[in-house]
Amino acid sequence: MKPAPFDYVAVRSASEAVEALARHGEDAKVLAGGQSLLPMLNMRLARPAVVVDINGASDLDYVRQTNGLLAIGAVSRQRTVERWAAQRAPVLATALRAVGHVAIRTRGTVAGSVAHADPASELPALLLALDGEVTARSARGERTITAADLFLAPLTTSLADGELVTEVRLRLPAAGTGWGFAEVARRHGDFALVGAISLLALGAGGRVTTARLAFFGVGGTPQRGAGAEAALVGQEPTRARIEDAARTAAATLSPEGDLHATADYRRRVAEVLAARTLTEALERARAGMAAGSRGTR
């Protein structure tokens, strides 16, 4: 199929993009990587009157780390961020490698994936797990939206008409934090049926000081396992506690069934992946502590 007719506006800066969006409001769609927008245009699931192409906005093409905060500009490609993260933030690199294939990640943007808000996508869940946020700019000014407030429903965010996501910010895990990532998909590159991301940090005596657990593919938005996190913090992370935490987290989920998987299947897989990723995070955290203790001798 071919898209419905639309006007095309190419901009060269974030300011030009904001001006164009202010002129056209809800009739406009932003084009960055286009890996989600173009199929929707071709299938006529989206019919904007105007497409605002921000690929020429060089001021939005950057990856910067400052004091543990990673800032990613709106036109930075997923593949660029993946390479940056390979040695610096392995949980981010691993999540990005699960996004489609190299050709897709070479064009797709981190900000575009987050703003698209597909509930089966890895990056919105990672944003939630890392207590991330986005910066949104419009003619009315600029505001920061936390991950907890951004995602409202499938493909729906709290972004207003005329707002442009200019930056995605991730709080990188502190040194020594263990991580785990797993998803179930029919084939590599397919949307996940269920996925989980875990982070664990240990303190003196091997007790959990920080716990993060996020799911994707199990509801209309990415989900945080807050109950499981609370059950682990301050405790010794035994196998039984991790399994109980995973069970607690899965019990709070309300996935929907479809032709790919039933709701019960998604809930059961979420429990398995939660236990698996928490265990992986624990193993990495313990390995980090052991390496640190050897380094101080």
N, C-alpha and C positions, 0 to 999 in steps of 0.2 A: 504494500500500500504506500501511498504518498501522503505527506502531511497536508492539512488544510492550508490555504494561503495565509501568509503572515508577512508583516514588514520586518526588516532586519536592520538592527542598529549595532554597529561596532564601536566600542568605546576604548579609550587609551589610558584611562585612570579610574580609580574608585569614585572620584568626584563626578566624572562624566556618567558613570553607571548610575549613581544615585540620582542625578538630574534626569536621566532617561526614565528611570523607574518612577520618579515623581510625576513625570508627564503622563505616563501611561497606566500607572497604578495596577489594578488587578488584571488588566488586559495584557500584562507583560510577563514573560518568563526569562530567567537568566540562563545563558548558555556558558558553561565553563568546559568541563570535559565532555559533556553530552552523552555519556554512557547510559544514563537513565532517561534524559529528556528526548533524545532522538528516537528511540523506540516508541516512546509514548506519542510523539508527534506522528510518526509513521502509522501507528495503529489508531490515530485520532482519539486517543484517550486524553490528550491535552490539545487544546485549540486556542493558543494565545493569538492575540492580534499582532503582537510585537515580540520578537526575540532579541534580547539585549546580550550581545556577545562580549564577555569581559576578558577574553583571552589576550587582548592587547594591553590590559592594565598591568604594566610591569611593576607598579608599586604594590601589587597584591601577590607577587611571586617571590616568596621567601620562606625559609625555615630557620627559626632562631631559638636558641636556648638561653634562658636567663634565670639563674638561681632555681633550677629544677622545674621551671615552667617552659614548656615547648609551645612556641607560637608558629602556626602554619597559615600562610596567606591563602586567600581564596582560590588562586589559580595554580597553587603548587600541586604537582602531580603525585599520585599515590606512589608511583615507582620511585620518585625522587625522595620522598619521605621514608620509604622502605629501605633504601640504600643508606640514608642518614642514620636510621635507627638500628641497622644491623649489629653494630658493636656498642651502641649507646643505650638502646631501649628494646631489648629482644621481644618483649611482649607485644610492642607496637609493630615491629617487623613481622612477627609471626601472624598477627591478625591481618596485616596488609597482604601477606602472601596468600592468605585464604580468600582474598577478594578477586574472584574471576581469574583471568589469565594475564600473562605479562602484557599483552597488547592492550587489554582493558585498563590495567593499572598505569600504563604509559600515558594514556589519555585522561583517565578519570582523576578527579580531585578529591582530596580528603573533605574539604568543605562541602563539595557537591553531594557526596555520599551522606554526610551528616544532615544537610538541609533536606535531602530527599526523604529521609526518615523511614526507610523500609525496615519493618520490624524484624526481618530475617537477615539484615545486614550486620556485619561485624563491627564497623566503625562507630555507629551510634551506641552500641553496647560498651565498647571500649571507652568512649567518652564518659559514659555513666560510671564505669568501674574506676576511672581515674579522676573522678570529681572534676571533670572538665567543664568548659564553657565556650560559648561563641560570642563574638562581637558582631553586632548588627548595626548597620548605618542606614539612615534615611534622611530625607529632607528635614525631618523633625529633630535630628540629632543622632547620637550614638548611644547604645545601651549594651550591657552585658547580660546574657541569658545563661543560667546554669543548665547543665544537662538534665537535672531533675525537673526543671521547668520548661524545657524546650520541647520534649516529645509529648504529644497529646493523644494521637490515634494513628492508625496506619497511614503513612504518607502525609501526616498532618503535624505541623509544629505551631508554636506560639509566635512565629514570625508574622509581622503585619504586612499588608500590601505596601509595596514600595520599599521594603527593607531588604538590604543586601547583607549576607553573611560575608564579612571581610576577613575574619580571622577565626581559626579554631585553636583553643588553648587546652593543652593536656598537662596535668600535674604528674611529672614522671615519678615512678617509684623511687624511694630513697635507696641508697646503696645497701645491698644485703637483702632487699625484699625479694622473696620468691614469687614466681608466677606460674600459672598454668593456663593453657588454652586448648579447647577441643570443640569440634563440631561434627555433626553427622549430616552428610549431604549425599545425594544419589551419586554424583560424580564430582571430582574436584572442579571448582569453579562455579558449580550450581549454588543457588541460594540454600542456606542451611535449613534443614528441618528443625534442628535444635542446636544451640551452641552455648558454651559457658566460658567465662573468663574469671580467674581467681588470682588474688594477691594476698600474700601472708608475710608479715614481718615478725621476728622473734626478739624478745628481750632477755634480760637476765633470767637464768633458770630455764630457758627454753619456752617460756610462756608467750602466747600470741599478744603482740602489742597493736597490730593493725591487721584487719581482715577486710577484704573486698570480694564480693561475688556478684557477677552480673550474668544475665541470660539474654539470648536473642532467639527468635523463632518460636517463642512460647506465649505470645500475646500481641496486642496491637502496638505495643511499644517495647523497647528493651526494659528488662525488669531487674531490679536490685534485690538480692537476697538479704535484706536487712536483719531478719530474725536469725539467720545462720551466722551472720557477722557478729551480732551481739553475743550469741552463744559461745563463740570461739575466743573473743577478746578477753584476756586475763587468765585464760585457761591453758593447761598443757594440751597440745594438740594430738591426743591419742587417736588411734584408728577409729575407736568407737565414737569419740566426739565428732570426728570429721563425718562419719557416716550419719550420725544423728543430725548434724548441721545440714548435710545435703538433703536428708529426708524432710527436715523442717522447711527448707527453702522450696523444695519441689511441691510440698503440700499447699503452699500459698499461691501457686501459679494457677491461672485459669486459661490455658491454651484452647484454641478452637481446632476442631478437626476439619480436614479437607480431603481431597482425593489423594494427597501424598501421604498423610499420616493422621491417625485418630488423635483426639485430645488426650486419651489415656496413654497412648504411645509416647507422645511428646512429654507428658509429665514424668513418665517412668524414665525416659532417656535423660531428661533434665537432671533427675536425681543421680543417675550414674555418672553423667558428665561433671556434675558439681563435686561429687566425691573424688573423681579422677583428677580434676584440675586442682582441687584443694590439696590433694596428696602430692601432686607435682610441685605445687607452690611450696609446700612444706619441705620437700626434699631439697629444692633449690635454696630455700632460706637456711636450712641446716648446713648445706654445703658452703654457703657464703659465710656463715659464722665460723665454720671450721677453717676456711681459708684465711679469714681475718685473724683468728687466734694464732695460726702458724706464722702470719706476717708480723706479729708483735713479739715473737720470741727472739 
